[in-house]
Amino acid sequence: MDSITMIQLEALKPGISLVGIEPALIATVVAVVPIGDGAVQVLYKTPEGTIKDRLLGRDDEASISLATVERPWAFDGNGDDFKLAVEAKRIDLAFLFDPMMAVHTSNVDALPHQITAVYESMLPRQPLRFVLADDPGAGKTIMAGLYIRELIMRADARRILIVAPGSLVEQWRDELFEKFGLEFRIFSKELEVASPSGNPFEDHDHLIVRLDQMSRSEDAQDKLCLASWDLVVFDEAHKLSAHFYGREMKRTKRFSFAEKIGQHTRHLLLMTATPHNGKEEDFQLFLSLLDSDRFYGKFRDGVHKVDCSDLMRRMVKEEMVKFDGTPLFPERKAYTVNYKLSDIEAALYESVTQYVQTEMGKADQLDGSRKGSVGFALTALQRRLASSPEAIFQSLKRRKERLERRLREERLGIRGEQVLAETLAVVPEDDDDLNAEEQENLEESLVDQATAASTIAELEQEIVILQGLEHQAKTVVASGQDRKWDELSRILQNDPAMHDAGGRQRKLIIFSEHRDTLNYLHQKISGVLGNNDSIVTIHGGTHRDERWRIQAIFRSDPDVRVLIATDAAGEGVNLQNANLMVNYDLPWNPNRLEQRFGRIHRIGQTEVCHLWNLLAEETREGDVYKRLLEKIEQEREALGGGVFDI
């Protein structure tokens, strides 16, 4: 190809090529003879080799141009530059020849179910509005990474946002870089301060944000939505919940945030292993994040079923296989261990339940946030009653002592009787706005002090009742009767699954709902195993760095055999080096059961996984468990059977 440059008479010299000196031809200058100041005699050669001459003056400069002839078949250019250009073009067009380019250029060994998710379920959808709902531990982060890398390589996405729980953002950043070579920044106040434009969401194309940090800041949301996004990915998307109360829809802050950002992105991917919480109308609202027109309004019960077949993919672990067709995951088994309270435990259970019901009746007469705080505290007290004698004893003792201190303070500051001043933490209208750690910490702060008493006399009366209950609980603790612990002790010592072929205790995770029970179990289990150092505990009050350290010890130290944890510690944690789990306390949310079991039953697990659920007969918790099973059955129907039978 030829490029043309205008030229002056003074620049004419032998060897250059000219356009315009010979009609429709490029001539090569052989010699130049100046004639005065404004003319030259040019001797030139045509492409055929004919030598000619021509007198050129200033008027001819406009019609004469320099021609640079690039020889199309020459091989004397820079080889490295040529190779770089060809490689860039090859990568640009690679997806046309290799439809799974991301798989072959990433540091992962993708599995069949991950490949089909990305290349059959997600990439063909333009735009993508989708729920990826494979079982916990199936590698959804890898699927998201493959999808992101493929979109980038196809030039289909440049600006990408990941929204994840706070405890998982570093894990997301590290995995995307190590496995896919993708650099993402985590949004922080420091990033905001350092932003040259004042809006870090516009400055950075690849960002990870914390779900709760964003959902609680209207200002951050406004800045985020000023920038348009090609892809937004929500991890642990079951946290985006909304509910119907009658005909009225109540949104959590997380749900409202997801609705808002969903309007500013082309592709929206929701990732959760538990998309259905057992309530069909909540599932409908969840899907409205993908298609608000289709899932608008409240569906009629029993008439309209939510059809999600074109919006969601779900595979349970039993369906997942390796490339050779063998099962990817080992078998998982769940057992419900029913036990009956001893007489002395049953008597305490009845007494505390009666107290809770009486105080609940009083709480219903209260107004505003105080009603929510008292109700939350009493519900927590009821749950601790089912957890362990130690948990209910410590809770009753602390509650009595806090209310006695409150009584002394009120007496010092008043004459006669007056309404008690309230200085309680506010319970959100929907506790789905709290993560597991916040819920645990709120419970710890409220259960010991929130009371429905409105006068000094009522407070004195409640303290007398608590003194009796505390004494009754102390008697149960002193008696050593704990049927629940007896069942766990029996499992620990006698169940064949607890020990390997050499008789060594296998690694075990025990989930409880309460810190007092964690400490109680630590003491009891160390007595059975004979080694206090073989047990570690994590709860919502454990600092995040310490939490990661303890998890690393449990994974790598062969002498540490038991991890006792609350749900706050279990979120997003991968502990497939253990294959045994006990739900000492059952959660009241069916999703948490699946999330807990998913901590050990994940890719990389080679042993059969065992789960024991401990359940007291003829108690409120037994009724809750039955309702929980009913919710799971509803999930099974809505998800086409894709729910594990606990």
C-alpha positions in Angstrom: 0.0 0.0 0.0 1.3 3.5 -0.8 1.1 6.6 1.4 1.5 10.1 -0.2 3.2 13.2 1.2 3.3 16.7 -0.5 6.9 17.8 -1.3 8.8 21.0 -2.1 11.4 21.5 -4.9 14.2 21.8 -2.4 13.4 18.3 -1.0 13.8 16.5 -4.3 16.8 14.2 -4.4 17.9 11.0 -6.2 16.2 7.8 -5.0 12.9 9.1 -3.9 9.6 8.2 -5.6 7.2 10.8 -6.9 3.5 10.8 -7.8 2.2 13.3 -10.3 5.4 13.8 -12.3 4.1 11.0 -14.7 0.3 10.5 -15.2 -1.0 7.5 -13.1 2.6 6.3 -12.4 5.1 6.4 -9.6 8.5 7.6 -10.9 11.9 7.3 -9.2 14.2 10.4 -9.2 17.6 9.7 -10.8 19.1 13.2 -10.7 18.1 16.8 -9.8 19.7 19.9 -11.5 18.7 23.3 -9.9 17.9 26.1 -12.4 17.8 29.4 -10.6 15.8 29.9 -7.4 12.4 28.6 -8.5 13.0 25.7 -10.9 14.7 22.3 -11.2 15.4 19.9 -14.0 14.4 16.3 -12.8 15.8 13.2 -14.4 13.5 10.2 -13.4 12.8 6.6 -14.2 9.3 5.1 -14.9 8.3 1.6 -13.5 9.1 0.1 -16.9 12.7 1.4 -16.7 12.4 4.3 -19.2 14.5 7.4 -18.3 12.8 10.7 -18.8 13.3 14.4 -17.7 11.0 17.3 -16.8 11.4 20.9 -15.8 9.5 21.6 -12.5 8.6 25.1 -11.1 6.9 26.4 -8.0 3.5 26.0 -9.6 4.1 22.2 -9.9 4.6 21.7 -6.1 0.9 21.4 -5.7 0.7 18.4 -8.1 3.9 16.6 -7.1 3.8 14.3 -4.1 6.3 12.0 -2.3 5.2 8.3 -2.6 6.5 5.8 -0.1 6.2 2.3 -1.6 5.7 -0.5 1.0 6.6 -3.7 -0.6 3.8 -6.2 0.3 5.9 -9.3 0.1 9.1 -8.0 1.7 10.4 -9.9 4.8 12.8 -7.3 6.2 10.4 -5.8 8.9 10.7 -6.3 12.7 9.9 -10.0 13.3 9.0 -9.4 17.0 6.5 -6.7 16.2 4.9 -8.9 13.5 4.6 -11.8 15.9 3.0 -9.6 18.6 0.5 -8.2 16.1 -0.4 -11.7 14.8 -0.8 -13.1 18.4 -3.0 -10.2 19.4 -5.3 -10.8 16.4 -5.3 -14.6 17.1 -6.4 -14.0 20.7 -9.0 -11.5 19.5 -10.5 -14.2 17.2 -9.7 -17.2 19.3 -13.2 -17.8 20.5 -14.3 -18.4 16.9 -12.0 -21.4 16.6 -11.9 -22.4 20.3 -15.4 -21.9 21.8 -14.0 -22.8 25.3 -11.0 -20.4 25.2 -11.4 -19.4 28.9 -11.2 -23.0 30.0 -7.9 -23.5 28.1 -6.3 -20.2 29.2 -7.2 -20.4 32.9 -5.4 -22.0 35.8 -8.3 -24.4 36.6 -9.2 -27.9 35.8 -12.9 -27.3 34.9 -15.3 -30.1 35.5 -18.2 -31.2 33.2 -21.0 -29.5 35.2 -19.0 -26.2 35.3 -18.4 -26.3 31.5 -22.0 -27.0 30.8 -23.1 -24.2 33.2 -21.0 -21.6 31.4 -21.1 -22.7 27.8 -24.6 -24.1 27.5 -26.6 -22.3 30.2 -25.1 -18.9 30.5 -23.1 -17.7 27.4 -25.9 -18.3 24.9 -28.2 -15.9 26.9 -28.0 -12.4 25.6 -28.4 -10.5 27.8 -27.9 -12.8 30.8 -30.5 -12.6 33.7 -29.9 -15.8 35.5 -29.7 -17.7 38.8 -26.8 -20.2 39.2 -28.1 -22.5 41.9 -25.9 -25.6 42.0 -25.4 -27.3 45.3 -22.9 -25.8 47.9 -19.3 -26.8 47.1 -19.9 -27.3 43.4 -17.4 -24.5 42.4 -19.8 -21.7 41.5 -16.9 -19.2 41.9 -15.0 -21.1 39.2 -18.1 -21.0 36.9 -18.4 -17.2 37.4 -14.6 -16.8 36.7 -14.9 -18.7 33.5 -17.9 -16.7 32.4 -16.2 -13.4 33.2 -13.0 -14.4 31.3 -15.0 -15.6 28.3 -17.0 -12.3 28.1 -13.8 -10.3 28.3 -12.1 -12.3 25.6 -15.1 -11.9 23.4 -15.2 -8.2 24.0 -18.7 -8.6 25.4 -17.9 -7.1 28.9 -15.5 -4.5 30.1 -17.0 -3.2 33.3 -17.7 -5.9 35.9 -18.9 -5.7 39.5 -18.8 -8.5 42.0 -21.1 -8.2 45.1 -20.2 -10.6 47.9 -20.6 -10.9 51.7 -17.8 -9.0 53.6 -16.1 -12.2 54.7 -15.7 -13.4 51.1 -14.4 -10.4 49.2 -10.7 -11.1 49.7 -11.3 -14.8 48.7 -13.0 -13.6 45.5 -10.2 -11.2 44.6 -7.5 -13.8 45.2 -9.3 -16.6 43.3 -10.0 -14.4 40.2 -6.4 -13.4 40.0 -4.8 -16.7 40.8 -7.1 -18.9 38.6 -8.1 -16.5 35.8 -5.5 -13.7 35.8 -8.2 -11.1 36.4 -7.3 -8.1 38.6 -10.1 -6.8 40.7 -10.0 -4.0 43.3 -12.0 -4.2 46.5 -14.0 -1.1 47.2 -13.0 0.7 50.4 -13.0 4.1 52.0 -9.3 4.4 51.0 -10.1 3.7 47.4 -12.9 6.4 47.5 -10.5 9.0 49.0 -7.8 8.2 46.4 -10.3 8.5 43.5 -9.2 11.2 41.1 -12.8 11.8 39.9 -14.4 11.4 43.4 -16.3 8.3 42.1 -14.2 5.1 42.3 -16.9 3.2 40.6 -16.3 5.2 37.4 -12.5 5.0 37.8 -12.2 1.2 38.0 -13.6 -1.3 35.5 -13.2 -4.4 37.7 -14.5 -4.0 41.3 -15.6 -6.1 44.2 -17.9 -4.6 46.8 -19.3 -5.8 50.2 -23.0 -6.4 50.1 -23.9 -5.0 53.5 -21.6 -2.0 53.1 -23.4 -1.1 49.9 -26.9 -1.9 50.9 -26.7 0.4 54.0 -25.3 3.4 52.1 -27.6 5.4 49.8 -24.7 7.6 48.8 -22.5 4.7 47.7 -25.4 3.2 45.8 -26.0 6.5 44.0 -22.3 6.8 42.9 -22.3 3.1 41.9 -25.4 3.6 39.7 -23.9 6.7 38.0 -21.7 4.3 36.1 -23.1 1.6 33.8 -22.0 -2.0 34.1 -21.7 -4.8 31.7 -22.0 -7.6 34.3 -23.0 -7.7 38.0 -22.5 -10.9 39.9 -24.2 -11.4 43.4 -22.6 -14.1 45.5 -24.7 -15.7 48.3 -27.7 -14.1 46.5 -30.3 -15.8 48.9 -29.5 -12.8 51.2 -31.5 -10.6 48.7 -34.8 -11.3 50.3 -38.3 -9.6 50.3 -41.6 -10.7 51.7 -45.3 -10.2 51.4 -47.2 -9.1 54.5 -50.8 -9.5 53.3 -50.8 -7.7 49.9 -48.0 -5.4 50.9 -44.4 -6.1 49.8 -41.6 -5.5 52.3 -38.1 -5.2 50.8 -34.9 -5.7 52.8 -32.1 -3.2 52.2 -30.1 -5.8 50.3 -33.1 -6.6 48.0 -33.6 -2.8 47.3 -29.9 -2.5 46.4 -30.0 -5.4 44.1 -33.2 -4.0 42.4 -31.4 -0.7 41.9 -28.1 -2.0 40.4 -30.1 -4.5 38.3 -31.4 -1.5 36.3 -27.9 -0.4 35.5 -26.3 -3.6 34.1 -26.8 -5.6 31.0 -25.9 -9.0 32.4 -27.0 -10.0 36.0 -25.9 -13.2 37.6 -27.3 -14.3 41.0 -25.4 -17.2 42.6 -26.8 -19.2 45.5 -27.1 -22.8 46.5 -30.3 -22.1 48.3 -32.6 -19.9 46.1 -35.8 -21.1 47.8 -36.5 -20.6 51.5 -39.6 -22.8 51.5 -42.0 -19.9 50.8 -43.3 -19.8 47.2 -44.1 -16.1 47.3 -40.6 -15.2 48.6 -39.1 -17.2 45.7 -41.3 -15.2 43.2 -40.0 -12.0 44.6 -36.4 -13.2 44.4 -36.9 -14.0 40.7 -38.4 -10.5 40.2 -34.8 -9.2 40.4 -34.3 -10.8 37.0 -37.6 -10.0 35.4 -39.7 -7.5 37.3 -42.5 -7.5 34.7 -43.0 -11.2 34.7 -42.9 -11.7 38.5 -44.7 -8.5 39.5 -47.4 -8.7 42.2 -48.5 -11.5 44.5 -49.4 -14.7 42.8 -52.6 -16.5 43.9 -51.9 -19.3 46.3 -52.3 -22.7 44.8 -53.2 -21.3 41.4 -50.1 -19.8 40.0 -46.8 -21.7 40.3 -43.5 -20.0 39.8 -41.8 -21.3 36.6 -38.1 -20.7 36.7 -36.9 -23.2 34.1 -35.6 -20.6 31.7 -34.0 -18.4 34.4 -32.2 -20.8 36.7 -29.9 -23.8 36.5 -29.7 -26.2 39.5 -27.7 -29.4 39.8 -27.5 -31.4 43.1 -24.2 -33.1 43.9 -25.7 -36.5 43.1 -26.0 -35.5 39.5 -22.4 -34.2 39.0 -19.9 -36.5 37.5 -16.2 -36.5 36.4 -15.2 -36.8 32.7 -15.1 -40.6 33.0 -18.7 -40.7 34.3 -17.9 -41.6 37.9 -19.5 -39.5 40.7 -17.8 -36.3 41.5 -18.9 -36.2 45.1 -18.8 -39.0 47.6 -22.0 -40.1 49.2 -23.6 -38.0 51.9 -25.8 -39.3 54.7 -28.0 -37.5 57.2 -29.4 -38.9 60.4 -31.9 -37.4 62.8 -31.1 -38.3 66.4 -34.3 -38.0 68.5 -34.0 -38.0 72.3 -36.3 -37.4 75.2 -35.6 -34.8 77.9 -35.1 -36.2 81.4 -37.8 -35.3 84.0 -35.8 -32.5 85.5 -34.9 -31.1 82.1 -38.5 -31.3 81.0 -39.7 -29.4 84.1 -37.2 -26.6 83.4 -38.3 -26.5 79.8 -41.9 -26.1 80.8 -41.1 -23.4 83.3 -39.0 -21.3 81.0 -41.4 -21.7 78.1 -44.2 -20.5 80.4 -42.2 -17.4 81.3 -41.4 -16.7 77.7 -45.0 -17.0 76.6 -46.2 -14.7 79.5 -43.6 -12.1 78.6 -44.4 -12.4 74.9 -48.0 -11.5 75.8 -46.8 -8.4 77.6 -44.5 -7.5 74.7 -47.4 -7.6 72.3 -48.9 -4.6 74.1 -45.7 -2.5 73.6 -45.2 0.0 70.7 -42.5 0.6 68.2 -38.9 -0.8 68.3 -39.2 -1.8 72.0 -41.8 -4.5 71.0 -39.3 -5.9 68.4 -36.4 -5.9 70.9 -38.3 -7.7 73.6 -39.8 -10.2 71.2 -36.3 -10.9 69.7 -34.8 -11.4 73.2 -37.5 -13.8 74.4 -37.3 -15.8 71.2 -33.5 -16.1 71.7 -34.1 -17.2 75.3 -36.4 -20.0 74.1 -33.8 -21.2 71.6 -31.1 -21.2 74.3 -33.4 -23.4 76.4 -33.2 -26.0 73.7 -29.4 -25.6 73.2 -28.0 -26.8 76.5 -28.6 -26.5 80.3 -25.5 -24.5 80.6 -26.7 -22.0 77.9 -30.1 -21.4 79.6 -28.5 -21.2 83.1 -26.0 -18.6 82.0 -28.6 -16.6 80.1 -31.1 -16.6 83.0 -28.3 -15.6 85.4 -27.1 -12.7 83.2 -30.6 -11.6 82.5 -31.5 -11.5 86.2 -28.3 -9.6 87.1 -28.8 -7.1 84.3 -32.4 -6.4 85.4 -31.4 -6.2 89.1 -28.8 -3.5 88.1 -31.5 -1.8 86.1 -33.8 -1.9 89.1 -31.2 -0.2 91.3 -30.6 2.5 88.7 -34.3 3.2 88.4 -34.8 3.4 92.1 -31.9 5.9 92.4 -33.4 8.2 89.8 -37.1 8.2 90.5 -39.9 9.0 93.0 -42.8 6.6 92.8 -43.4 4.5 89.7 -42.8 5.5 86.1 -42.2 3.9 82.7 -38.7 2.4 82.5 -36.3 4.2 80.1 -35.2 2.1 77.2 -31.6 2.1 75.9 -31.8 -1.0 73.7 -30.3 -1.8 70.4 -32.8 -1.5 67.6 -33.9 -4.7 65.9 -34.4 -4.3 62.1 -37.9 -4.8 60.8 -36.6 -7.8 58.9 -33.7 -9.7 60.5 -32.7 -10.8 57.0 -31.0 -7.4 56.9 -28.5 -8.9 59.4 -25.7 -11.3 58.5 -25.1 -14.3 60.8 -22.4 -12.5 62.8 -24.5 -9.4 63.4 -27.5 -11.5 64.4 -25.4 -13.4 66.9 -24.0 -10.2 68.4 -27.4 -8.5 68.5 -28.8 -11.5 70.3 -26.0 -11.4 72.8 -26.7 -7.7 73.6 -30.5 -8.1 73.9 -31.2 -11.4 75.5 -29.9 -10.3 78.9 -31.7 -7.0 79.2 -34.7 -6.5 76.9 -37.8 -6.6 79.1 -41.5 -5.9 78.7 -41.7 -4.5 82.3 -43.1 -0.9 82.2 -43.0 -0.1 85.9 -40.8 -0.7 88.9 -43.3 -3.2 90.3 -43.4 -5.2 87.1 -39.6 -5.3 87.0 -39.4 -6.5 90.6 -42.0 -9.2 89.8 -40.0 -10.4 86.7 -36.8 -10.5 88.7 -38.4 -12.8 91.3 -39.5 -15.1 88.5 -36.0 -15.1 87.1 -34.5 -15.9 90.5 -36.7 -19.1 90.6 -35.8 -20.1 87.1 -32.1 -19.5 87.6 -32.2 -21.7 90.7 -34.1 -24.4 88.7 -31.5 -24.2 85.9 -28.6 -24.4 88.3 -30.1 -27.5 89.8 -30.3 -29.1 86.3 -26.6 -28.2 85.6 -25.5 -29.5 89.0 -27.4 -32.8 88.4 -25.3 -33.5 85.4 -28.4 -34.6 83.4 -28.1 -33.5 79.8 -29.8 -36.0 77.4 -28.6 -34.0 74.4 -25.0 -34.3 75.4 -25.5 -38.0 76.2 -26.5 -38.5 72.6 -23.5 -36.6 71.2 -21.2 -38.4 73.6 -22.6 -41.7 72.4 -22.0 -40.7 68.7 -18.4 -39.5 69.5 -17.5 -42.7 71.2 -19.5 -45.5 69.6 -20.4 -44.5 66.0 -18.1 -46.3 63.6 -18.0 -43.3 61.2 -16.2 -41.2 63.9 -12.9 -43.1 63.7 -10.6 -44.1 60.8 -9.2 -47.6 60.2 -6.5 -47.0 62.8 -9.0 -46.0 65.5 -8.1 -42.3 65.3 -10.8 -39.7 65.7 -11.8 -38.2 62.3 -12.1 -34.4 61.9 -15.5 -33.2 63.0 -17.4 -29.9 62.9 -20.1 -29.2 65.4 -22.5 -26.3 64.8 -24.2 -24.6 67.7 -26.3 -21.4 67.8 -24.9 -20.0 71.1 -21.5 -19.1 72.6 -22.3 -20.6 76.1 -23.0 -23.9 74.5 -19.7 -23.7 72.5 -17.7 -23.2 75.7 -19.8 -26.0 77.4 -19.1 -28.4 74.5 -15.4 -27.6 74.5 -15.1 -28.6 78.1 -17.2 -31.8 77.7 -15.6 -33.0 74.5 -12.1 -32.4 75.8 -13.0 -34.8 78.6 -14.0 -37.5 76.2 -11.0 -37.0 73.9 -8.6 -36.5 76.7 -6.9 -33.5 74.9 -8.1 -29.9 75.3 -5.8 -28.7 72.5 -7.5 -31.0 69.9 -10.6 -28.7 69.9 -10.9 -25.2 68.5 -13.9 -22.8 68.6 -15.1 -19.9 66.4 -18.1 -17.6 67.0 -19.4 -14.2 65.9 -17.1 -12.4 68.4 -14.0 -14.0 67.0 -12.0 -11.4 64.9 -11.9 -12.2 61.2 -8.1 -12.6 61.1 -8.2 -15.0 64.1 -11.1 -16.8 62.5 -9.0 -17.5 59.4 -6.1 -18.6 61.6 -8.2 -21.1 63.5 -9.7 -22.5 60.2 -6.1 -22.9 58.8 -5.1 -24.8 62.0 -8.1 -27.1 61.8 -7.3 -27.8 58.1 -3.6 -28.4 58.5 -2.9 -29.6 62.1 -3.4 -33.3 62.4 -3.8 -33.1 66.2 -6.7 -30.7 66.0 -9.7 -32.9 65.5 -12.9 -30.9 66.4 -14.1 -27.5 65.3 -17.1 -26.1 67.3 -18.6 -23.1 65.5 -21.7 -20.9 65.1 -23.2 -19.9 61.7 -21.2 -16.7 61.8 -18.0 -18.8 61.3 -19.4 -21.1 58.7 -20.2 -18.6 55.9 -18.0 -19.2 52.8 -15.6 -21.5 54.6 -14.2 -24.5 52.8 -13.4 -27.4 55.2 -13.5 -30.5 53.0 -10.6 -32.0 55.0 -13.4 -32.9 57.5 -16.2 -35.3 56.6 -18.3 -35.4 59.8 -20.8 -32.8 61.0 -23.2 -32.5 63.9 -26.0 -29.9 64.2 -26.1 -29.7 67.9 -28.6 -26.8 67.5 -30.8 -26.8 64.5 -31.2 -23.4 62.7 -34.8 -22.2 62.1 -33.9 -21.4 58.4 -33.7 -24.4 56.1 -31.1 -22.7 53.9 -28.6 -22.7 56.8 -28.8 -26.5 57.0 -27.7 -26.8 53.4 -25.1 -24.1 53.8 -23.6 -25.8 56.8 -23.4 -29.2 55.2 -21.8 -27.6 52.1 -18.8 -26.6 54.2 -17.5 -30.2 54.2 -19.4 -31.8 51.2 -17.4 -29.9 48.4 -15.2 -30.5 45.5 -12.1 -32.2 46.8 -13.9 -34.3 49.4 -13.1 -38.0 49.0 -14.8 -39.5 52.1 -18.4 -40.3 52.7 -19.9 -37.3 54.6 -22.1 -37.9 57.6 -24.5 -35.4 59.3 -26.3 -35.8 62.6 -29.2 -33.6 63.6 -29.9 -33.7 67.3 -33.6 -33.1 68.1 -35.6 -33.2 71.4 -39.0 -34.8 71.2 -42.1 -33.1 72.5 -40.6 -29.6 72.4 -41.2 -26.4 70.4 -38.0 -27.1 68.5 -39.5 -30.4 67.4 -42.4 -28.5 65.9 -40.0 -26.0 64.2 -38.1 -28.9 62.7 -41.3 -30.4 61.3 -42.1 -27.0 59.7 -38.5 -26.8 58.4 -39.0 -30.2 56.7 -42.3 -28.9 55.2 -40.4 -25.9 53.8 -37.7 -28.1 52.3 -40.5 -30.2 50.7 -41.8 -26.9 49.1 -38.3 -26.2 47.9 -38.1 -29.6 46.4 -41.3 -29.1 44.4 -40.3 -25.6 43.2 -36.8 -26.7 42.2 -37.8 -29.9 40.5 -36.5 -32.2 43.2 -33.1 -30.5 43.4 -32.9 -30.5 47.2 -30.9 -32.9 49.4 -33.0 -34.8 51.9 -31.7 -33.9 55.3 
